[in-house]
């Protein structure tokens, strides 16, 4: 009997090793457009400090390591279109080459969130189980309209149709040549692509009512489009507090972290037990427009 013991132990070890080898979880962060922040992304410092556990006094999202890459934040960007997508694809392929990742979570902020939508819709990666979309925009025109919204004069308010017309003109004839010459306003917008995202990927749309750059309304439009496309795992998390792409430092960071941890648990990632339990209750209402 003893002569069989060692081989059985070895086989068990190999099975355990192979299971760990082929069950690698990875998290990829896709940045937005931030001025004077390039240095933080060159070596992945920003997502490590902001999203991962470094000390007990600061809220974080992930216990596992986060990968990132340099995505242009200047006029070379095409705002989540063909060029930005090619850079994201190189990072994605590099992660796959370095480790046999079969469970990937992606987190994107603003431009990064909308780029992830394009990535999922057009490339349809079969190993992305979770997409966290922080302050996403349905279309660039929404961002322009929100950023240039005039307050009105006295009790007179500029009509809604006038605002939309001005935003449309700026989107097609002023914004691209002045700020982002590589951006093509005729290309499909994130709102057009939502319907093509595979249904096996959980989508968490995270918006804040305090966001001064990307309105909560444009994130709601994306969520409604996902529901219209009958996506079974789409959630909308509406925060009352939180500055643009700085939700973890806002007053609602507990709510944000809880929802993310609940989805991390559902998708087989490391998670915080207490936070995930709270998140389960939050996600029950995250299917509703608030």
C-alpha positions as CSV (number, residue, x, y, z in Angstrom):
1,X,0.0,0.0,0.0
2,X,2.9,2.3,0.8
3,X,4.3,2.1,-2.7
4,X,1.2,3.7,-4.1
5,X,1.1,6.5,-1.6
6,X,3.8,8.7,-3.1
7,X,2.5,8.6,-6.7
8,X,-1.0,9.5,-5.4
9,X,0.4,12.4,-3.5
10,X,2.2,13.5,-6.6
11,X,-0.9,13.3,-8.7
12,X,-2.9,15.3,-6.2
13,X,-0.2,17.9,-6.1
14,X,-0.2,18.1,-9.9
15,X,-3.9,18.4,-10.0
16,X,-3.8,21.2,-7.5
17,X,-1.0,22.9,-9.3
18,X,-2.7,22.7,-12.7
19,X,-6.0,24.0,-11.2
20,X,-4.1,27.1,-9.8
21,X,-2.2,27.5,-13.0
22,X,-5.3,27.7,-15.1
23,X,-7.4,29.7,-12.7
24,X,-5.4,33.0,-12.8
25,X,-7.4,36.1,-12.0
26,X,-6.3,39.4,-13.5
27,X,-7.5,43.0,-13.2
28,X,-6.8,45.6,-15.9
29,X,-7.2,49.3,-15.4
30,X,-7.9,51.7,-18.3
31,X,-7.3,55.3,-17.6
32,X,-9.3,58.4,-18.5
33,X,-8.0,61.8,-19.6
34,X,-6.2,63.5,-16.8
35,X,-3.8,66.4,-17.0
36,X,-0.4,66.3,-15.4
37,X,-0.8,62.7,-14.4
38,X,1.2,60.8,-17.0
39,X,4.0,60.0,-14.4
40,X,1.5,58.0,-12.3
41,X,0.7,55.7,-15.2
42,X,4.2,55.1,-16.6
43,X,4.9,52.4,-14.0
44,X,1.3,51.6,-12.9
45,X,1.7,53.6,-9.7
46,X,-1.7,55.3,-9.7
47,X,-4.0,52.2,-9.9
48,X,-1.8,50.4,-7.4
49,X,-2.1,53.2,-4.8
50,X,-5.7,54.1,-5.6
51,X,-7.5,50.8,-6.2
52,X,-5.5,48.2,-4.3
53,X,-4.9,47.5,-0.7
54,X,-1.9,49.5,0.6
55,X,-3.0,50.5,4.1
56,X,-6.0,49.9,6.4
57,X,-7.0,53.5,6.7
58,X,-7.8,54.1,3.0
59,X,-10.7,52.4,1.0
60,X,-9.7,50.2,-1.9
61,X,-11.4,48.0,-4.4
62,X,-9.1,45.1,-5.1
63,X,-7.1,42.7,-3.0
64,X,-5.4,41.3,-6.2
65,X,-2.8,43.2,-8.2
66,X,-3.9,45.6,-10.9
67,X,-2.2,46.0,-14.3
68,X,-2.3,49.1,-16.4
69,X,-0.7,50.6,-19.5
70,X,0.1,54.0,-21.0
71,X,-2.9,55.4,-22.9
72,X,-2.5,58.8,-24.4
73,X,-4.0,61.7,-22.5
74,X,-3.2,64.4,-25.1
75,X,-4.3,65.2,-28.6
76,X,-3.0,61.9,-30.0
77,X,-5.9,60.1,-28.4
78,X,-9.0,59.5,-30.5
79,X,-11.3,59.3,-27.4
80,X,-11.7,55.5,-27.3
81,X,-11.8,54.8,-31.0
82,X,-9.5,52.8,-33.3
83,X,-6.1,54.1,-32.1
84,X,-6.9,53.9,-28.4
85,X,-8.4,50.4,-28.9
86,X,-5.2,49.2,-30.6
87,X,-3.2,50.2,-27.5
88,X,-5.7,48.5,-25.2
89,X,-5.5,45.3,-27.4
90,X,-1.7,45.3,-27.1
91,X,-2.0,45.4,-23.3
92,X,-4.6,42.7,-23.3
93,X,-2.6,40.4,-25.4
94,X,0.5,41.0,-23.2
95,X,-1.5,40.0,-20.1
96,X,-2.6,36.8,-21.9
97,X,1.0,36.0,-22.9
98,X,2.4,36.6,-19.5
99,X,-0.1,34.4,-17.6
100,X,-2.9,32.0,-18.6
101,X,-5.6,34.4,-17.6
102,X,-9.1,32.9,-17.9
103,X,-10.8,35.4,-15.6
104,X,-10.3,39.1,-16.2
105,X,-11.9,42.1,-14.7
106,X,-11.6,45.5,-16.4
107,X,-12.1,48.9,-14.7
108,X,-12.3,52.0,-16.8
109,X,-12.8,55.7,-16.0
110,X,-14.6,58.1,-18.3
111,X,-12.8,57.7,-21.6
112,X,-11.4,54.4,-20.4
113,X,-14.9,53.2,-19.5
114,X,-16.2,54.0,-23.0
115,X,-13.1,52.4,-24.5
116,X,-13.9,49.2,-22.6
117,X,-17.4,49.2,-24.1
118,X,-15.9,49.3,-27.6
119,X,-13.4,46.6,-26.6
120,X,-16.1,44.2,-25.3
121,X,-18.5,44.9,-28.2
122,X,-16.1,44.6,-31.1
123,X,-13.4,42.1,-29.8
124,X,-15.7,40.0,-27.6
125,X,-13.0,38.6,-25.3
126,X,-14.2,35.3,-23.8
127,X,-12.3,35.8,-20.5
128,X,-13.6,39.1,-19.3
129,X,-16.2,38.3,-16.7
130,X,-16.6,41.8,-15.1
131,X,-16.5,45.4,-16.4
132,X,-16.6,48.3,-13.9
133,X,-17.5,51.4,-15.9
134,X,-16.8,54.5,-13.8
135,X,-18.3,57.8,-15.1
136,X,-18.9,56.4,-18.6
137,X,-20.4,58.6,-21.3
138,X,-23.0,57.4,-23.9
139,X,-21.5,59.7,-26.5
140,X,-18.9,62.5,-26.8
141,X,-21.7,64.9,-27.6
142,X,-23.2,64.4,-24.2
143,X,-19.9,65.4,-22.6
144,X,-19.6,68.5,-24.7
145,X,-23.2,69.5,-23.9
146,X,-22.7,69.0,-20.2
147,X,-19.3,70.8,-20.1
148,X,-20.6,73.8,-22.0
149,X,-24.1,74.1,-20.6
150,X,-24.9,77.8,-20.1
151,X,-26.7,78.8,-16.9
152,X,-29.1,81.2,-18.6
153,X,-29.7,84.9,-18.0
154,X,-31.8,85.9,-15.0
155,X,-35.0,84.0,-15.0
156,X,-34.7,83.1,-18.8
157,X,-33.2,79.8,-19.6
158,X,-31.7,78.7,-22.9
159,X,-34.1,76.2,-24.5
160,X,-33.1,72.5,-24.5
161,X,-33.2,72.3,-28.3
162,X,-30.8,75.2,-28.5
163,X,-28.3,73.5,-26.2
164,X,-28.5,70.2,-28.1
165,X,-28.0,72.0,-31.4
166,X,-24.9,73.9,-30.1
167,X,-23.5,70.6,-28.7
168,X,-24.0,68.9,-32.1
169,X,-22.3,71.7,-34.0
170,X,-19.4,71.7,-31.6
171,X,-19.1,67.9,-31.7
172,X,-18.8,67.8,-35.5
173,X,-17.1,71.0,-36.4
174,X,-15.2,72.5,-33.5
175,X,-14.3,69.9,-30.9
176,X,-12.3,67.4,-33.1
177,X,-10.1,69.7,-35.1
178,X,-9.2,71.9,-32.1
179,X,-8.8,69.4,-29.3
180,X,-8.6,65.8,-30.7
181,X,-7.8,65.8,-34.4
182,X,-7.8,62.0,-34.6
183,X,-11.3,61.6,-33.2
184,X,-14.0,60.8,-35.8
185,X,-17.5,62.0,-34.8
186,X,-19.0,59.8,-37.4
187,X,-17.8,56.6,-35.8
188,X,-20.1,54.5,-33.6
189,X,-20.5,55.9,-30.0
190,X,-20.6,53.8,-26.9
191,X,-24.3,54.0,-26.8
192,X,-24.4,52.3,-30.3
193,X,-22.2,49.5,-29.1
194,X,-23.8,48.4,-25.9
195,X,-26.1,46.0,-27.6
196,X,-23.1,44.0,-28.9
197,X,-21.5,43.3,-25.6
198,X,-21.5,39.6,-24.7
199,X,-24.0,38.7,-22.1
200,X,-21.6,36.6,-20.0
201,X,-19.8,39.8,-18.8
202,X,-21.2,41.6,-15.8
203,X,-21.5,45.4,-16.3
204,X,-21.5,47.8,-13.4
205,X,-22.2,51.4,-14.5
206,X,-21.1,53.8,-11.7
207,X,-22.2,57.4,-11.8
208,X,-22.3,60.3,-9.3
209,X,-24.7,63.1,-9.0
210,X,-21.8,65.4,-8.1
211,X,-19.8,64.6,-11.2
212,X,-19.0,67.9,-13.0
213,X,-17.5,66.3,-16.1
214,X,-19.6,63.4,-17.1
215,X,-23.3,63.7,-16.1
216,X,-25.1,60.9,-14.3
217,X,-27.7,61.1,-17.1
218,X,-25.4,59.9,-19.8
219,X,-24.4,56.9,-17.7
220,X,-28.1,56.1,-17.2
221,X,-28.6,56.2,-21.0
222,X,-25.9,53.4,-21.3
223,X,-27.5,51.3,-18.6
224,X,-31.0,51.7,-20.2
225,X,-29.5,50.6,-23.5
226,X,-28.0,47.5,-21.9
227,X,-31.4,46.6,-20.4
228,X,-33.1,47.2,-23.7
229,X,-30.6,44.8,-25.2
230,X,-31.7,42.3,-22.5
231,X,-28.3,42.1,-20.9
232,X,-28.9,39.9,-17.8
233,X,-26.0,41.2,-15.7
234,X,-26.2,45.0,-16.0
235,X,-26.2,47.1,-12.9
236,X,-26.5,50.9,-12.3
237,X,-24.9,52.3,-9.1
238,X,-25.9,55.9,-8.6
239,X,-23.8,57.7,-6.0
240,X,-25.0,60.9,-4.3
241,X,-21.5,62.0,-3.5
242,X,-18.2,61.7,-5.4
243,X,-16.2,63.9,-7.7
244,X,-15.4,62.8,-11.3
245,X,-13.4,59.6,-11.3
246,X,-12.6,60.0,-7.7
247,X,-15.5,58.0,-6.2
248,X,-13.3,56.1,-3.8
249,X,-12.5,59.3,-2.0
250,X,-16.1,60.5,-1.9
251,X,-18.6,60.1,0.9
252,X,-20.3,57.2,-0.9
253,X,-17.1,55.1,-1.1
254,X,-18.5,52.4,1.1
255,X,-21.4,51.9,-1.2
256,X,-19.2,51.8,-4.3
257,X,-16.7,49.4,-2.7
258,X,-19.5,47.1,-1.5
259,X,-21.1,46.8,-4.9
260,X,-17.8,46.0,-6.5
261,X,-16.9,43.4,-3.9
262,X,-20.3,41.7,-4.4
263,X,-19.6,41.4,-8.1
264,X,-16.0,40.2,-7.4
265,X,-17.4,37.4,-5.3
266,X,-20.0,36.5,-8.0
267,X,-17.2,36.3,-10.6
268,X,-14.6,34.4,-8.6
269,X,-12.2,37.1,-7.6
270,X,-10.8,37.8,-4.2
271,X,-13.2,40.0,-2.1
272,X,-13.9,41.4,1.3
273,X,-16.5,39.3,3.0
274,X,-18.2,42.1,5.0
275,X,-18.2,44.5,2.1
276,X,-19.6,41.9,-0.3
277,X,-22.4,41.0,2.0
278,X,-23.4,44.7,2.1
279,X,-23.0,44.8,-1.7
280,X,-25.5,42.0,-2.3
281,X,-28.2,44.2,-0.8
282,X,-27.1,47.2,-2.9
283,X,-27.1,45.2,-6.1
284,X,-30.7,44.2,-5.5
285,X,-31.7,47.8,-6.2
286,X,-29.0,48.5,-8.7
287,X,-31.2,47.3,-11.5
288,X,-33.5,50.2,-10.9
289,X,-33.2,53.8,-12.2
290,X,-32.8,56.0,-9.2
